[in-house]
Amino acid sequence: MFKKEIILGILCLFVACHSNDEIIEEQESPKNEQQEPKARVDIILSHEEQAMSESTNDFTFQLFKQVCVSENRKTNIFISPFSVSLCLSMSANGANGNTLTEIKKVLGFSSSMDEVNTYNQKLMSSLLNIDNTTQIGIANSVWINHGFVVKNTFIDINKLKYNAWVENLDFSSSSAITTINAWCAKNTENRLVDIMDEISPEARLILINALYFKGKWTNPFSKEVTKNDLFTNIDGEQVKVDMMCQEEFFRCMNNEKFTIAEFPYGNEAFSMVVVLPVENSSLEESLLWLSNDTWKQCETQMSYQKLQVKMPKFSFKYQKPLNNDMSVLGMKDAFTLGLADFRNISASENLYLSSLEQFTYLEVNEEGTESAAITTEVPATSTGDDKDIIHFFMDRPFLFMIKEKSTGLILFAGQITKL
């Protein structure tokens, strides 16, 4: 049987407070790094859209836990299930039958594809404009092998709803790789370059989603107090790292297993939420606990507390093929030649997903919004006395999520096990 492949690529870049970067040109509003944060404008979702947002977070936790299992929980991980959802939603517009059913079920969508597309379009547009000090870019592309006929309806919907760049290339030419890599570099601030070194002779279609996020702490860490300190890796090895330090009020909650603290960016539309296991507990125990329901319960229990924070500076790249992980979650037919049904992309009956892979880059350092600050109202019950200060020392493995406040949507999920 002659096989024709679809390749899905997901590129994610998260930079917490990095400076001196250019601004993404595609789908991004210019940001003046010196400007003060404007008041946050919440994303207003309908009841049906909020239900889809909850489903997206359910998928986030399921995929993150599955990736942690497949990686044996021993390595640093950084993924964006939201980006995966966008890329698969694009491909779902070409799916049919059980292939479409499985994709939607794994992503958590019970609505029609028209409703899913409109929801994704609203999120992509809204996320760009809710914090004038946070740079966020979302870009999609469809690359078609020269001579391969794709249905206009598939192209039109992805242009209309996902603002996808569509281009025909000769996949047998090295210039195709150069062109695709240039697009990837442009839309990840040149952090993810040379992603593709070859294209399979059977490839007919390549879909790519790029998600870029650059946030500046609402409460920046002072470089003057960053110092060498010890971080204990998951295998017990202790290594010296640059440890950022500050005392400030942050939303926080704790129990016998872990402490959770939230570190906002800019006008607090976005934040990093860190899950730090207590010293006699393990990262595995926190992962077992992790689900959308328990996450929401913990968020309702969080209150402003004065924290003494130690947070390591770090950066790393991560690459993960997701075919097997998505198959474990229940999306099987799309990856199987002879079972995959993408007749709404092309009249060919032999089109299937050969590769679903995510490439990410993460960097965290001290810098926050310069010459500006957000004043947070602190409950009267928070006295600020030294005896009430909670030590939040990220000197051992931890989990973290990057989320949007008004919808609760999680954009990124990760774990740090070794530095």
N, C-alpha and C positions, 0 to 999 in steps of 0.2 A: 504493500500500500504506500503510495507516494504521500509523504508527510509535509505539511506546511506549518511553520512555527510562528507563534506570537511571543515576543519577549517583552516582559514588563520590568521596568527599572524604576526604583524609588530612591531619590536623593534627598537627604535631610542634612541641614546645617543648623546647629544651635550654638550661638556665641553669647555667653553671659558676660556683658559688660566689656567686650573687647573694643578697642579704639582704632582709629586711623584706617577704617575700611571704606571702600567706595559703596555707593548705594546701588542696589539692584535696579536695573532699568525697567524690567518687565513686571507689570502689575504691582508696582510699589510707589507709594506717595513719598516725595522727598521729605527727609527728616533733618532738621537742624539740630546737631548734637548739643548745642548750647541752649536751646530753648527750654522754657519751663514746661512741665507737664500740664496739659489742659485737663479739665474735668472729664472723668471717664463717662463715656456714653455706652450704656449697656446694649447688648444684642437682644432684641425682642423676638422670641420664638413663639409660634403658635403652640397649642397643646400637642398637635401631631408632630411638629418639628422638635419640640422638647423631648418627646418620646423617642424620636430618631437619635437625638443627641445622647440620651441615656443608653440606647442600643449601641451607639458608637463607642461609648465608654465601656460597656460590657465586652465588646470585641477587643478593646484595648487591653483589658486585664487578662482576657483569655489568651490573646496572642503573646503578651509579655510573659505570662507564666509558662506558656508552651515553649517559647524561645529560651527561657531560663532553664527549663528541663532539658531541652535538646543540647544546650551548651554545658550541661552538667553543673550549672550554677557556679562555675569556678572563674569565669572571665568577666571583664567589664562588658556591659551591654548598653546599647543606646539605640532605640528604635522609635519610629513614629507610626503606630497603627493607624492614626488619622490619615497620614499620607498613603499608607497601603490601601485604606478604604477608598480614598479618592481615585487612585489608579485602577483598582478593581471595579469601581463604579463606572469608570470610563469603558472598560472592557465589557462590563455587563450589558452595556447598550448594544453590544453585538452578539450577546448570548441568547440562547433559546432553550426551552425544555428544562430537563433536569440540571443542565449546566447552569442556567440562570437561577434556578431554584436553590441550588447549593451555594452559589456565590452570595445571593441575598440572605440566605439563612445564616451563613457564617458571619457576614457583616452585621447581622441583626435587623435587617430591613424587611418589614412585611408590607410596606407600601408599594405602590406601582413605581416603575422606573421614572416616570414623569415626575412623581413627587420626590423621589430620591434625588434626581438631578436638580430640581428646583431648590431643595434643601441644601445640597452641596454648593450650588451657586451662591445662595444667600450667605452661607458661612464663609466661603472664600472671599467674597466681597466685603463682608462686615469685619472680618478679622484684620483687614488691612488698615482700618481707619479708627480703631477704638483707643489707640494710645499714640499720640504724636511723637513720643520719644522712643518708641519701640519700632524697630525696622522689621517688617515681616513681608516676605514675598512668597507667592504661590504661583507656580508655572507648570503648565502641562504641554506635552507635545506628542504628536503622532507621526512616526516615520514609516513611509511605505516604500517597499522595494519596487524599483522600476519595473513596470509591466504587470504588477499585481493589481487586479481590479478590486477596489473597495467600494461598497455601496455608499451612495451619497448620503443616505439617511444616517449612517454611522458617523461619517465625517461631520455632517451638519450639526448633529446633536452635541458632539464633543467640542465643536467650535463655539456653539451658542452657549452651552451651559458651563463648559470648563475652560473657555477662552483658549483652547488648545492651538498651538502652533502645528500646522500640518505641512509636511514637505515630502516630496518624492525623491528618493536617492537610489543610486546603483549600489546595492549592498556588496557587490563583488569588488568594488573599488575601494582603495584605502582612503580616498577622500570622504567616503561616507562616515567612516570612523572618526576622522578629523572633524567633520561637521557636527556630528552628534556630541563628541567630547567638548567641542567649543561651546555648544549650547548648555551643556551640563556645567561647565566651568563658569560661564556667565551668570547662571542662575543660582550658583552657590558661592558667589564672591571668590571664585578661584580656589576654594578650599577642596573641592572634589574635582580633580582633574584626571584625565586619562582613565576614566572609568571603564571604557570599552576598548579592548585590544584586538578583538576579532568579532566577526559576525558569522554565525552559522550559515552554511550554504542553504539550509532549509528555511531560514528566517524570511518571513514575508512582511511582518509588521512589528514595530517596536513602539511601545507606549511608555512614556516617562513622566513622572510627577516629581517636581522639585519643591521642597519646602525650606524656606530660610527664615531664621529667627535671630535677631540680635537685640538683647534686652540689657538695660542698665538698671542696677539695683536702685530701688527707692532710697534705701539706706546703704550707701557705698561703704566698702571696707577701706580703711586708710592703709596705703602702701607702707607708711612709716612703721606700722605695728606688725606687719607680716614678718614672720620669723621661721627659722627652721624648727620643725617639731617632728615627732614620730607618728607614723601611720602604721597600724597593724594590719597586714594583709590577711586574706581569708585563710591562708596556710600557716598563719602565726608569725611569718617573717615581719620584722619591723624595719621600716625604711624612713629616711629623712625626706620631708616634703616641705614646700613653702606653705605655711599655714596662716590663713587670714583670720583676723580676730576683731570682734567688736561686742559691745554691750548695747542692747536696744530692745524695745518692746516689739514682739512678733506674736502672731497668732500661734497657739501651741496647745497640745494635749498630750497626756501620757497615761500609760497603764503599766501593768507588770511585765509586758513584753517589749514595748517600744515607746519612743517619744516621737511625735510628729510636729514639725515646725514649718511655717510658711514664710517664704522670703519673696516679697513683691518686687516688681519692676515698675519703673516709671510712675504712671498714675494708678497703679495697682490693678489694671485690667488683666495683666498676666502675672503669674507667680511660679516659683519653684517650691514644691512641697516635698520635704525630705522625711523619709521614714528611717529612724535610727534605732536599731534593736538595742535593748539594754545590754550591759556588758555580760550578763550571764545567759543571754538569749542569742539565737543565731539568725542569720539572714534567711535561712530556709524556713524557720518558723514564721517570720514575717510574710514570706511569699505565700505560705499556706493560708494565711489569714486574708490575703489580698483578694478583694472582689469589689465590684461597683457598689454593692449594698453596704459592705463594711466600710468602704471608703467614705460614703455619704454619711454614715453614722458618726464616724470620727470627725468629719468636718463640722457637724452640728455641735460637737463637744469642744471645739477649739475656742479659746479665749486669749485675749492679750496678756502675755506674761513677759517679764523682763528676762531676757536670755543673755548668758555669756556664750558667745558663739565662736567656735573654731571650725573653719571650713577650708579644706585644702584647695590650692590652685591645681588645676589639671587640664589636660587636653588629650584626646585620642580619636582615632578613626576606627570605625566599626563597619564590617561588611557581613551580610548574612543572606544566603539563599533561603527562601521561605517556602519553596514548593512542598517539602515534607511537613513543615509545621502547619501550613494551611490544609494539607491533606488530613493530618491528624485531627484538625478542628472540624473536618467534614466536607471540605471543598476538594473533591476527588476527580470528578469527571473532566473538569477543565484542563487538567494536566495529563489526561489519558487519551492517546491517539486511538481513534475509533469510537470513543464515548463522548469526547468533547463536541459540543454543538454551538458553533459560532457562525451559523448561517446568516445572521443579520449583519455580519461584517463582510462576508463574501459568499458567493454561491458555492465555494468549495466546501465539501463535507469533511475534509481532512485537516481543518485548521484546529490547532490546540495550543495551550500555553506551555511553552518549553522551559521558560525561566521566569521566576518572580524573585527579584533580588533587591535588597535594600542596602544603600551605602550611606553612612552617616558620619558627621564630624561634630565633636563637642569640645567647647573651650569655656572654662570658667576662671575669672580672675577678679581683681578688687573693684574695678571702676564702676562708679554709679553715675547718676544724672548730675552733671556738673552745674554748679551755681543754682541748684534747685533742690527742693525737698518737698515731700508730701507730709503734711501734719496729720498724724493719726490720732483720733480720739481714743484715749485710754480709759477703760472703765474705772470708776472710783475705787473699786475693790483692789486694784493693782497699786500697791503702795510704793513699789520701787525700792524698798529697803534691801540691803545686801542679803539679808537672810532669806529673802523671797526670790533671789536670782536662781534661775535654773541653768545648769551647765548643759550646753548642747554642743558636745565636742565630737565633730565628725572625724574622729581619728581611727575609725574602724569601718568595715564594709557597711554600706547603706543603700537604700533605694530612693529614687526621686521621680517626680512627675512634674511636667510643665503644663499648666492649665490656664484656661481663660475663665475669668471670674463669673460673669453673668450667666453663662450657659453651663459652667462646670466642665466644659469640653477639655479633655486631655489631649494635648498636641504631641507630647513626647513622654517616653517612659524609659527608665534606665536603672542600672545598678553599678556601683563601684565596688569591686572586690579586691583590687590591688593597684598600687601606685608605684 
